[in-house]
């Protein structure tokens, strides 16, 4: 009886960390990704870091935006859902080519919501289902109707490899 009790205790202690990771969830979004719009030239580096209990922090660094003088990185939260992840992110968009004078117009807040799923563990597919632009201090992104809105689309991201092909990198 004592051996059976010890065996149950050992199995339980081994299973606890596995339960925290989630069975059947071999794909982990944490890391550095590259990609972007499937229909335009908007490309990004995407950094995903772990947070508590199915939440992640996302930061998108845009590669090039010809129509906007200054666009901050997109920053937000990614939340695990039953079908993948839901991402809420915002950026500051300044359409002036020089900083405004004191008391001048502040940047707009751009808000995007997307639904993200894995297509294999090294590819993320993102469907943007909301884009809204908000004038500074007039409304709350995602809670109030935007001052202006835009089209939605899809994006694809590939995980940055952490190994080199044979013979490519020095040993």
Beta strands, then each sheet from edge to edge (+ up, - down):
strand 1: 31-37
strand 2: 43-50
strand 3: 55-62
strand 4: 70-71
strand 5: 74-81
strand 6: 84-94
strand 7: 108-118
strand 8: 123-134
strand 9: 148-149
strand 10: 154-159
sheet 1: 4+ 6- 5+ 3- 2+ 1- 10+ 8- 7+
sheet 2: 4+ 6- 5+ 3- 2+ 1- 10+ 8- 9+
end
